[in-house]
């Protein structure tokens, strides 16, 4: 009888250990095969935010949400951390296990002061840079920023910003004699300036620009209803190449994205200060681009054009 009881105890212990092992393995498998969909929402407007950058901290890999702010995490650990960022919004850094199905991203919008406008007929003025043959096909990992301050102490609203582009890939690949079909997304955001760096967003959310091989080379962004002030304090214009889309509307991760952005190294008398910045999307810091370090004789800038309406208070 004693031997029988001892054998039974050993069997029970083995069974308990086996059950614990199975439970542990189940937890490990669940932890590393986690799959969940999320929606990113503006915390104020409660509307989805399109093409938000999602970065996996562990391996520094990233992707975008879709146009409806949806993204999916699959085959990752619940203990992994992710960064969720978008131009004009506060960045969220959180562990996967703490994420809710709906993620609210707080905007950093700056409310403008009231302005008393003159009853005189408004004066329309265009400022910008002459384009030349400098081009860059932006990678999806970087955002480009332009700091602009006017040469004259004038006060104006920004009616329109024109971004000049180039559709051809012949700059990179000689075999591309014709422009292949593509459908791309570019985001535009405007910031106020403090200490010659971007400060607070001047738009409630980024402007989404959809462009293809059929689009005009000069992309015009209408800002006439945004009442963006352009005065001696200047303006910071940020451009982000989200990337090309597949037939399902998902962003394709590519080394070279179309269209290319046109730059200029021809100085303009329209500005007292004009500087080009870049920012990897994995950081919050904008870095001034040094022309000499990039083997350029002169500073080069995005070949932008601004249409302004001058006003008197």
ZAZA-796471 format. One record per residue (C-alpha): residue number from 0; residue in one letter; x, y, z. Coordinates in steps of 0.25 Angstrom, whole numbers. Example, Ala and Ser with C-alpha at 12.3 -4.5 7.8 and 13.67 -1.06 7.14 Angstrom:
BEGIN
PT   pos   code       x       y       z
PT     0      A      49     -18      31
PT     1      S      55      -4      29
# end
This chain:
BEGIN
PT   pos   code       x       y       z
PT     0      X       0       0       0
PT     1      X      11      10       4
PT     2      X      18       7     -10
PT     3      X       5      10     -17
PT     4      X       3      23     -10
PT     5      X      17      28     -13
PT     6      X      15      24     -28
PT     7      X       2      32     -28
PT     8      X       8      44     -22
PT     9      X      20      44     -32
PT    10      X      10      43     -43
PT    11      X       2      55     -37
PT    12      X      14      63     -36
PT    13      X      18      60     -51
PT    14      X       4      63     -55
PT    15      X       5      77     -48
PT    16      X      19      80     -53
PT    17      X      14      76     -67
PT    18      X       1      85     -66
PT    19      X      10      97     -61
PT    20      X      19      95     -73
PT    21      X       8      94     -83
PT    22      X       2     107     -76
PT    23      X      15     114     -77
PT    24      X      17     110     -92
PT    25      X       3     115     -95
PT    26      X       6     128     -89
PT    27      X      19     129     -96
PT    28      X      12     126    -109
PT    29      X       1     136    -107
PT    30      X      11     146    -103
PT    31      X      19     145    -116
PT    32      X       7     142    -125
PT    33      X      -1     154    -121
PT    34      X     -10     160    -132
PT    35      X     -19     172    -130
PT    36      X     -25     183    -138
PT    37      X     -25     198    -134
PT    38      X     -31     211    -138
PT    39      X     -24     225    -136
PT    40      X     -33     236    -133
PT    41      X     -31     251    -131
PT    42      X     -34     253    -116
PT    43      X     -42     266    -118
PT    44      X     -49     264    -131
PT    45      X     -51     249    -129
PT    46      X     -48     247    -144
PT    47      X     -38     237    -149
PT    48      X     -24     241    -152
PT    49      X     -19     237    -166
PT    50      X      -5     231    -168
PT    51      X       0     232    -154
PT    52      X      15     227    -152
PT    53      X      16     214    -144
PT    54      X      30     210    -139
PT    55      X      34     198    -132
PT    56      X      44     202    -122
PT    57      X      51     188    -121
PT    58      X      56     187    -135
PT    59      X      54     202    -140
PT    60      X      44     197    -151
PT    61      X      32     204    -155
PT    62      X      19     206    -163
PT    63      X       7     215    -165
PT    64      X      -7     213    -161
PT    65      X     -17     214    -173
PT    66      X     -26     226    -177
PT    67      X     -36     222    -166
PT    68      X     -25     222    -155
PT    69      X     -25     207    -154
PT    70      X     -13     198    -152
PT    71      X     -11     184    -148
PT    72      X       0     178    -139
PT    73      X       3     163    -141
PT    74      X      14     153    -136
PT    75      X      20     162    -125
PT    76      X      22     162    -110
PT    77      X      12     169    -101
PT    78      X      24     175     -94
PT    79      X      29     181    -107
PT    80      X      28     197    -107
PT    81      X      23     205    -119
PT    82      X      24     220    -122
PT    83      X      12     226    -129
PT    84      X      14     240    -136
PT    85      X       9     249    -146
PT    86      X      12     263    -150
PT    87      X       4     273    -141
PT    88      X       1     263    -130
PT    89      X       8     259    -117
PT    90      X      16     246    -118
PT    91      X      11     234    -110
PT    92      X      21     223    -105
PT    93      X      14     211     -99
PT    94      X      16     196     -97
PT    95      X       7     188    -106
PT    96      X       0     181     -94
PT    97      X      -5     195     -89
PT    98      X     -11     199    -102
PT    99      X     -26     200    -104
PT   100      X     -34     197    -117
PT   101      X     -36     212    -119
PT   102      X     -23     221    -117
PT   103      X     -26     236    -115
PT   104      X     -14     245    -120
PT   105      X     -14     259    -114
PT   106      X     -12     270    -124
PT   107      X      -2     282    -121
PT   108      X     -10     292    -128
PT   109      X      -8     307    -125
PT   110      X     -20     316    -125
PT   111      X     -18     329    -132
PT   112      X     -21     342    -127
PT   113      X     -32     351    -133
PT   114      X     -28     360    -144
PT   115      X     -35     373    -148
PT   116      X     -34     374    -163
PT   117      X     -33     387    -171
PT   118      X     -45     390    -181
PT   119      X     -35     393    -192
PT   120      X     -34     384    -204
PT   121      X     -24     373    -201
PT   122      X     -11     372    -208
PT   123      X      -7     358    -213
PT   124      X       8     355    -213
PT   125      X      16     343    -217
PT   126      X      30     339    -211
PT   127      X      39     327    -212
PT   128      X      51     321    -219
PT   129      X      54     319    -234
PT   130      X      55     304    -237
PT   131      X      67     297    -243
PT   132      X      71     283    -245
PT   133      X      73     279    -231
PT   134      X      64     267    -227
PT   135      X      62     257    -216
PT   136      X      53     245    -215
PT   137      X      50     245    -201
PT   138      X      51     232    -192
PT   139      X      39     229    -183
PT   140      X      48     230    -171
PT   141      X      50     245    -172
PT   142      X      42     258    -171
PT   143      X      47     271    -177
PT   144      X      45     285    -171
PT   145      X      47     299    -177
PT   146      X      49     311    -167
PT   147      X      45     324    -174
PT   148      X      45     338    -169
PT   149      X      41     350    -178
PT   150      X      51     360    -183
PT   151      X      41     371    -180
PT   152      X      33     374    -168
PT   153      X      20     371    -174
PT   154      X       8     364    -169
PT   155      X       1     354    -177
PT   156      X      -8     342    -178
PT   157      X      -3     330    -186
PT   158      X     -13     327    -197
PT   159      X      -6     316    -204
PT   160      X       7     308    -203
PT   161      X      12     301    -216
PT   162      X      22     289    -215
PT   163      X      29     286    -228
PT   164      X      32     272    -231
PT   165      X      38     263    -242
PT   166      X      31     250    -246
PT   167      X      42     243    -254
PT   168      X      51     232    -247
PT   169      X      62     234    -258
PT   170      X      70     242    -248
PT   171      X      72     229    -241
PT   172      X      69     218    -251
PT   173      X      73     221    -266
PT   174      X      64     210    -271
PT   175      X      52     218    -266
PT   176      X      50     226    -278
PT   177      X      35     227    -276
PT   178      X      28     231    -262
PT   179      X      22     218    -257
PT   180      X       8     218    -250
PT   181      X       8     222    -235
PT   182      X      -1     227    -225
PT   183      X       6     234    -213
PT   184      X       3     241    -200
PT   185      X      10     254    -195
PT   186      X       7     261    -182
PT   187      X       8     276    -180
PT   188      X       9     283    -166
PT   189      X      11     297    -162
PT   190      X      18     302    -149
PT   191      X      20     315    -142
PT   192      X      35     318    -139
PT   193      X      43     319    -126
PT   194      X      58     321    -125
PT   195      X      59     317    -140
PT   196      X      52     304    -138
PT   197      X      38     299    -140
PT   198      X      29     302    -128
PT   199      X      14     299    -129
PT   200      X       6     294    -140
PT   201      X      -3     304    -147
PT   202      X     -13     294    -153
PT   203      X     -22     285    -145
PT   204      X     -17     273    -153
PT   205      X      -7     270    -165
PT   206      X     -12     273    -179
PT   207      X     -12     260    -187
PT   208      X      -7     262    -202
PT   209      X     -11     250    -211
PT   210      X      -2     250    -224
PT   211      X       0     241    -236
PT   212      X       6     241    -249
PT   213      X      -6     249    -254
PT   214      X      -4     260    -244
PT   215      X       2     274    -248
PT   216      X      17     275    -245
PT   217      X      13     287    -236
PT   218      X       5     283    -225
PT   219      X      -4     294    -220
PT   220      X      -9     294    -205
PT   221      X     -20     303    -202
PT   222      X     -19     310    -189
PT   223      X     -28     321    -191
PT   224      X     -38     317    -180
PT   225      X     -28     313    -170
PT   226      X     -24     328    -167
PT   227      X      -9     325    -165
PT   228      X      -1     337    -161
PT   229      X      12     340    -168
PT   230      X      20     352    -161
PT   231      X      33     355    -156
PT   232      X      33     343    -147
PT   233      X      33     334    -159
PT   234      X      28     321    -162
PT   235      X      32     306    -162
PT   236      X      27     297    -173
PT   237      X      29     282    -171
PT   238      X      27     272    -182
PT   239      X      26     257    -180
PT   240      X      27     247    -191
PT   241      X      17     236    -186
PT   242      X      20     227    -198
PT   243      X      13     220    -209
PT   244      X       1     212    -207
PT   245      X      -3     198    -212
PT   246      X     -17     195    -219
PT   247      X     -23     193    -205
PT   248      X     -18     207    -200
PT   249      X      -7     202    -191
PT   250      X       6     209    -191
PT   251      X      18     201    -198
PT   252      X      31     202    -191
PT   253      X      41     206    -202
PT   254      X      55     212    -202
PT   255      X      51     222    -213
PT   256      X      37     229    -213
PT   257      X      31     237    -224
PT   258      X      29     248    -227
PT   259      X      43     254    -225
PT   260      X      44     268    -218
PT   261      X      50     279    -226
PT   262      X      61     288    -218
PT   263      X      68     300    -221
PT   264      X      82     306    -218
PT   265      X      78     320    -223
PT   266      X      77     330    -212
PT   267      X      64     338    -211
PT   268      X      62     353    -207
PT   269      X      49     349    -202
PT   270      X      54     344    -189
PT   271      X      63     349    -178
PT   272      X      65     335    -173
PT   273      X      63     322    -180
PT   274      X      68     309    -175
PT   275      X      66     294    -178
PT   276      X      64     284    -167
PT   277      X      62     269    -166
PT   278      X      56     260    -155
PT   279      X      56     244    -154
PT   280      X      42     240    -150
PT   281      X      48     232    -139
PT   282      X      52     245    -132
PT   283      X      46     258    -128
PT   284      X      58     267    -131
PT   285      X      59     275    -144
PT   286      X      74     275    -150
PT   287      X      79     287    -158
PT   288      X      85     282    -171
PT   289      X      99     287    -174
PT   290      X     101     289    -189
PT   291      X     116     287    -187
PT   292      X     115     274    -180
PT   293      X     107     269    -192
PT   294      X     117     274    -202
PT   295      X     109     286    -207
PT   296      X     115     300    -209
PT   297      X     102     307    -205
PT   298      X      90     304    -196
PT   299      X      79     297    -204
PT   300      X      65     298    -200
PT   301      X      51     293    -205
PT   302      X      47     301    -217
PT   303      X      34     305    -210
PT   304      X      25     317    -214
PT   305      X      16     324    -204
PT   306      X       4     332    -209
PT   307      X       1     343    -198
PT   308      X     -10     353    -195
PT   309      X      -4     365    -189
PT   310      X     -12     372    -178
PT   311      X     -12     384    -168
PT   312      X     -18     383    -154
# end
